[in-house]
Structure formats: structure tokens, C-alpha cells
Amino acid sequence: MEWRKSSASGPEGGNCVEVAMAGCVLVRNSRFPERETISFSPASWNAFLGLVRMQGPADRG
């Protein structure tokens, strides 16, 4: 399984998430990859991404 790190992650890694596709979408904390993951259906994940994209970068964090 291939994990992808967020493009918003800085050079030091910081507090970031990683995502993998395995029939469902798995999300984990990149600082503690051995800990549990959260899973989402592809439809739920796509809905989440759509909302994030609608907000735009100025509204994040």
C-alpha cells in the first residue's frame, strides 16, 4: 500500500496526514504511522475534498 503525504506538509514534516487507497480511503497521522487509521468511503472522501476546495487556501487554518 502506498501512502501519500499532504502537499501542505513542510520540509520538517510537522503535523501532517497521509492518505492511502485500499478500496476505502485510509488516513493516518504521519508522525505516528504505527497508530490506528481512520477510514472513509470514496464518496465521503470526495465530498470532504470538495468542501475543502470550495473554501480555498485563505480560509484554511
SULDA-V627181 format. One record per pair of residues at least 24 apart in sequence whose C-alpha atoms are under 7 Angstrom apart, sorted by sequence separation. I is the first residue (numbers start at 1). J is the second residue. If there is no record, write none. Layout:
[[I;J] [I;J]]
//
This chain:
none
//
